[in-house]
Amino acid sequence: MTWLAFTATRTNGNVRTAVEELDDAQLSEGSEGSEGEVLVAVEWSAVNYKDALVTVAGNRVARRSPLVPGVDLAGRVLESTDPSFEPGAAVLVHGYDLGVAHHGGFATRARVPASWVVPLPESLTTRHAAAIGTAGFTAVLSLDKLRHAGVDPGDGPVLVTGASGGVGSMAVAALAGQGYEVVASTGKAAEHDYLRGLGAAEVIGRDALGDTGRALSSERWTGAVDCVGGETLASVLRALRYGGAVAASGLTGGTDLPSTVYPFIIRGVSLLGVDSVQTPITQRRRIWSTIQERLPASTVDAMVAREVGLGELRGVLGDVLGARVRGRVLVHPALSS
């Protein structure tokens, strides 16, 4: 049997992308040796920054070629060698090697290890799950880490950097929904109304984050969710209040951290790393069992910018690389079948 997929293939130092018809043997490549496997009819996926990176020549993200990108997928079980997943069950998969070293969600079908699969609650549709996806999951992980670090609603303003992106938008909505005073930072002036609509009490530009020439800035933020990294993260650390914390998951602003030890030893702040890729499956399933309470469908729908088919992905991925996308772009593979 054949199936449709958007593929990225390394060719003479470049990456060629195309919508192709692949067969069942190609679908199973990379799954050999899995103790339990689940074949999923993909109903929805979503576009993430990592999906765009695998199409860039010389990238170090893709670990196989050809590759079907798509680090998120949601759909229904067609077949399973694991009795935990019955045909027709709604499921979600994200993280681990999906869309990086294992064929991902930009396809009409996906075969994945059962140990990666998250069963969806009956009240959570596959579209809602894909719209939340890795971005929303990362935002909720960040919120949980801040809560565990003692940053509670009512303590003071919480900053979200890169707020108009996927994780940033989700973080603004999730924090505001839990009663936090959210300050959203973005370099896009046109997105201020959008972010206020998600619950931000204030929206500021990147140039308002603080003095980059000092070891410490005035204490402003009780906590922060940083989706950028680099100098932006360093500026956040310098301006955290005593005992504050920042949950960091971004690196679009660079991988270096031009900071000093002063925020940590003078103000006792915490830098909390957030990883959504290798999160243990038991924790992943637990979070997804209640995630809709923090990111309800009405809220998430406001973040969906577009729905596209496989044939439109090349242009969308270019827009992601050019920072021309707000919120979430959903992928409906059946639109191209």
C-alpha positions as CSV (number, residue, x, y, z in Angstrom):
1,M,0.0,0.0,0.0
2,T,1.2,3.5,-0.7
3,W,0.9,6.7,1.3
4,L,1.6,10.4,0.8
5,A,4.4,12.2,2.6
6,F,6.3,15.5,2.5
7,T,10.0,14.4,2.4
8,A,13.3,16.2,2.9
9,T,16.3,14.5,1.1
10,R,19.9,15.5,1.2
11,T,21.2,15.9,-2.4
12,N,24.7,17.2,-3.3
13,G,25.0,19.4,-0.3
14,N,21.4,20.7,-0.5
15,V,18.1,19.5,0.8
16,R,15.4,18.7,-1.7
17,T,11.8,18.8,-0.5
18,A,8.8,17.1,-2.2
19,V,5.4,15.5,-1.7
20,E,5.9,11.9,-2.6
21,E,4.1,8.6,-2.7
22,L,5.9,6.1,-0.5
23,D,5.1,2.4,0.3
24,D,4.7,0.4,3.4
25,A,8.3,-0.8,3.4
26,Q,9.5,2.8,3.5
27,L,7.0,3.6,6.2
28,S,8.6,1.0,8.4
29,E,12.2,2.1,7.9
30,G,13.8,3.0,11.3
31,S,11.2,1.0,13.2
32,E,12.9,-2.3,13.1
33,G,13.5,-3.9,16.5
34,S,10.7,-2.0,18.3
35,E,9.1,-4.3,20.9
36,G,5.7,-2.7,20.1
37,E,4.6,-0.6,17.2
38,V,1.5,1.4,16.4
39,L,0.4,2.3,12.9
40,V,-1.4,5.7,13.0
41,A,-3.6,7.3,10.4
42,V,-2.4,10.9,10.7
43,E,-5.3,13.4,10.9
44,W,-3.3,16.4,12.0
45,S,0.2,17.6,12.5
46,A,1.6,21.1,13.2
47,V,4.6,23.1,12.0
48,N,7.5,23.7,14.4
49,Y,10.8,25.5,14.1
50,K,12.6,22.2,14.1
51,D,10.6,21.1,11.1
52,A,11.9,24.1,9.2
53,L,15.5,23.5,10.3
54,V,15.6,20.0,8.7
55,T,15.0,21.6,5.3
56,V,18.1,23.8,5.6
57,A,21.3,22.7,3.9
58,G,24.0,21.6,6.3
59,N,21.6,21.3,9.2
60,R,22.5,19.0,12.1
61,V,19.0,18.3,13.2
62,A,18.0,15.7,10.6
63,R,19.7,12.4,11.3
64,R,18.4,10.4,8.3
65,S,17.7,11.0,4.6
66,P,15.2,10.9,3.2
67,L,13.2,12.1,6.2
68,V,9.5,12.8,6.7
69,P,9.6,15.8,9.0
70,G,6.9,16.6,11.5
71,V,7.7,16.5,15.2
72,D,4.0,16.5,16.1
73,L,1.2,14.1,14.9
74,A,-2.3,13.2,16.1
75,G,-4.6,10.6,14.6
76,R,-6.2,7.3,15.1
77,V,-4.8,3.8,15.5
78,L,-5.0,1.6,12.4
79,E,-3.0,-1.4,13.8
80,S,-1.0,-2.1,16.9
81,T,1.2,-4.9,18.2
82,D,0.8,-3.4,21.6
83,P,-2.5,-4.4,23.2
84,S,-2.7,-1.0,25.0
85,F,-3.7,0.7,21.8
86,E,-6.8,-0.6,20.0
87,P,-7.8,0.3,16.4
88,G,-9.8,3.5,16.3
89,A,-8.3,5.0,19.4
90,A,-7.3,8.7,19.2
91,V,-3.5,9.2,20.0
92,L,-0.8,11.8,19.9
93,V,2.9,11.4,19.3
94,H,5.7,14.0,19.7
95,G,9.2,14.2,20.9
96,Y,11.8,11.5,21.0
97,D,13.2,10.9,17.4
98,L,10.0,11.8,15.6
99,G,10.6,13.9,12.6
100,V,14.3,13.9,13.2
101,A,15.6,10.3,13.0
102,H,12.2,8.6,12.5
103,H,9.6,9.5,9.9
104,G,7.2,12.1,11.4
105,G,3.8,13.6,11.1
106,F,3.9,15.3,7.6
107,A,2.3,12.2,6.1
108,T,-1.0,10.4,5.9
109,R,0.4,7.5,7.9
110,A,3.1,7.0,10.6
111,R,4.5,3.9,12.2
112,V,5.9,4.6,15.7
113,P,7.1,2.7,18.8
114,A,4.3,2.2,21.2
115,S,6.5,3.6,24.0
116,W,6.1,7.1,22.3
117,V,2.3,7.1,22.0
118,V,0.0,9.2,24.2
119,P,-3.7,8.2,24.4
120,L,-6.0,11.2,24.1
121,P,-8.8,11.8,26.6
122,E,-12.2,11.4,24.9
123,S,-12.9,15.1,25.3
124,L,-9.6,16.1,23.4
125,T,-9.9,16.0,19.6
126,T,-7.0,15.2,17.4
127,R,-7.1,18.7,15.9
128,H,-7.0,20.3,19.4
129,A,-4.1,18.0,20.4
130,A,-2.1,18.9,17.3
131,A,-2.8,22.6,17.8
132,I,-1.4,22.3,21.3
133,G,1.4,20.0,20.2
134,T,5.1,20.3,21.2
135,A,4.6,24.1,21.6
136,G,1.8,23.8,24.2
137,F,3.4,20.9,25.9
138,T,6.7,22.9,26.3
139,A,4.7,25.9,27.7
140,V,2.9,23.7,30.3
141,L,6.2,22.1,31.3
142,S,7.6,25.6,31.8
143,L,4.7,26.6,33.9
144,D,5.0,23.5,36.0
145,K,8.7,24.2,36.6
146,L,8.0,27.7,37.7
147,R,5.4,26.6,40.1
148,H,7.7,24.0,41.6
149,A,10.4,26.7,42.0
150,G,7.9,28.8,44.0
151,V,6.7,31.3,41.4
152,D,3.0,31.5,42.1
153,P,0.2,33.7,40.8
154,G,0.0,37.0,42.7
155,D,3.8,37.1,43.4
156,G,4.4,39.6,40.6
157,P,4.8,39.9,36.8
158,V,6.0,36.9,34.8
159,L,7.8,37.7,31.5
160,V,7.4,35.6,28.4
161,T,10.1,36.3,25.7
162,G,9.5,35.4,22.0
163,A,5.9,35.7,22.9
164,S,4.4,35.7,19.4
165,G,6.0,32.3,18.5
166,G,4.4,28.9,19.1
167,V,5.8,28.2,22.6
168,G,5.6,31.9,23.6
169,S,1.9,32.2,22.6
170,M,1.0,29.1,24.5
171,A,2.9,30.2,27.5
172,V,1.1,33.6,27.6
173,A,-2.2,31.9,27.4
174,A,-1.4,29.1,29.9
175,L,0.1,31.5,32.5
176,A,-2.8,34.1,32.1
177,G,-5.3,31.3,32.5
178,Q,-3.7,30.3,35.8
179,G,-4.0,33.8,37.1
180,Y,-0.4,35.1,36.5
181,E,0.3,38.7,35.5
182,V,1.9,38.2,32.2
183,V,4.2,40.6,30.4
184,A,4.8,39.5,26.8
185,S,8.0,40.5,25.0
186,T,8.1,40.5,21.2
187,G,10.0,42.2,18.4
188,K,6.9,42.4,16.3
189,A,4.9,45.6,17.0
190,A,2.0,44.3,14.9
191,E,1.4,41.4,17.4
192,H,0.7,43.5,20.5
193,D,-3.1,43.2,20.2
194,Y,-2.9,39.5,19.5
195,L,-0.9,38.9,22.7
196,R,-3.2,41.0,24.8
197,G,-6.0,38.9,23.4
198,L,-4.3,35.8,24.8
199,G,-4.2,37.3,28.2
200,A,-1.0,39.5,28.4
201,A,-1.4,42.3,30.9
202,E,1.4,44.2,29.1
203,V,3.3,43.9,25.9
204,I,6.9,45.2,25.5
205,G,9.5,45.3,22.8
206,R,12.8,43.4,23.0
207,D,14.7,46.7,23.6
208,A,12.8,47.1,26.9
209,L,14.3,44.1,28.5
210,G,17.1,45.9,30.3
211,D,20.6,47.2,30.2
212,T,22.9,44.7,28.5
213,G,26.0,46.4,29.9
214,R,25.5,45.6,33.6
215,A,25.9,42.5,35.6
216,L,22.6,43.1,37.3
217,S,19.6,45.2,36.4
218,S,16.7,46.6,38.4
219,E,14.5,43.8,39.8
220,R,11.5,43.5,37.5
221,W,10.3,39.9,37.0
222,T,9.2,37.3,39.6
223,G,9.6,34.6,36.9
224,A,10.0,34.2,33.2
225,V,9.5,31.8,30.3
226,D,12.3,32.3,27.9
227,C,11.7,31.1,24.3
228,V,14.7,32.9,22.8
229,G,18.0,32.2,24.6
230,G,21.3,34.1,24.0
231,E,21.4,37.7,25.1
232,T,17.7,37.8,25.7
233,L,18.0,35.1,28.4
234,A,21.0,36.9,29.9
235,S,18.9,40.1,30.1
236,V,16.1,38.2,31.8
237,L,18.4,36.7,34.4
238,R,19.8,40.2,35.2
239,A,16.3,41.6,35.9
240,L,14.8,38.7,38.0
241,R,13.7,39.6,41.5
242,Y,15.3,37.9,44.5
243,G,14.5,34.2,44.5
244,G,13.0,34.3,41.0
245,A,13.2,31.7,38.3
246,V,13.3,31.5,34.5
247,A,12.2,28.4,32.6
248,A,14.3,28.3,29.4
249,S,13.6,26.3,26.3
250,G,14.6,28.5,23.3
251,L,17.8,29.0,21.3
252,T,16.7,31.0,18.3
253,G,18.7,34.0,19.8
254,G,21.8,31.9,20.1
255,T,23.4,29.2,22.2
256,D,25.8,31.3,24.2
257,L,24.8,32.8,27.5
258,P,26.7,36.1,28.1
259,S,25.9,36.3,31.8
260,T,27.8,36.3,35.1
261,V,27.2,34.4,38.3
262,Y,25.7,37.5,40.0
263,P,22.1,36.7,39.4
264,F,22.6,33.3,40.9
265,I,24.7,34.1,44.0
266,I,23.5,37.6,44.7
267,R,19.8,37.2,44.0
268,G,19.4,33.5,44.4
269,V,17.7,33.1,41.1
270,S,17.2,29.7,39.3
271,L,17.7,28.8,35.7
272,L,15.4,25.9,34.8
273,G,16.0,24.0,31.6
274,V,12.9,22.8,29.8
275,D,13.2,19.7,27.5
276,S,10.2,18.4,25.8
277,V,12.0,15.9,23.6
278,Q,13.1,13.2,26.0
279,T,10.4,13.7,28.7
280,P,9.6,10.3,30.1
281,I,6.5,8.8,28.6
282,T,4.8,8.4,32.0
283,Q,5.2,12.2,32.7
284,R,4.2,13.0,29.1
285,R,1.0,11.0,29.4
286,R,0.1,12.5,32.8
287,I,0.5,16.1,31.5
288,W,-1.6,15.3,28.4
289,S,-4.4,13.8,30.5
290,T,-5.2,17.2,31.9
291,I,-3.5,19.7,29.5
292,Q,-6.8,20.9,28.0
293,E,-7.7,22.4,31.4
294,R,-4.8,24.8,31.0
295,L,-5.1,25.2,27.2
296,P,-8.8,24.9,26.3
297,A,-9.9,24.6,22.7
298,S,-11.3,28.1,22.6
299,T,-8.0,29.6,23.7
300,V,-5.9,27.4,21.4
301,D,-8.1,28.2,18.3
302,A,-7.1,31.8,18.7
303,M,-3.5,30.9,18.0
304,V,-4.1,28.9,14.8
305,A,-3.0,31.0,11.9
306,R,-3.6,28.6,9.1
307,E,-4.4,25.0,8.1
308,V,-2.4,23.7,5.2
309,G,-2.0,20.5,3.2
310,L,1.3,18.8,2.4
311,G,1.7,20.7,-0.9
312,E,1.8,24.0,0.9
313,L,4.4,23.1,3.4
314,R,7.5,24.3,1.5
315,G,6.3,27.9,1.6
316,V,5.2,27.7,5.2
317,L,8.5,26.3,6.3
318,G,10.2,29.2,4.6
319,D,8.0,31.6,6.4
320,V,8.9,29.9,9.7
321,L,12.6,30.4,9.0
322,G,12.0,34.0,8.1
323,A,10.1,34.6,11.4
324,R,6.9,35.5,9.4
325,V,4.6,33.1,11.2
326,R,2.5,34.0,14.3
327,G,1.2,31.2,16.5
328,R,0.4,27.8,15.1
329,V,0.1,26.4,11.5
330,L,-1.7,23.1,11.4
331,V,-1.1,20.4,8.8
332,H,-4.0,18.3,7.5
333,P,-2.3,15.6,5.3
334,A,-5.6,14.5,3.8
335,L,-5.9,17.8,2.0
336,S,-3.2,16.6,-0.4
337,S,-4.4,13.0,-0.8
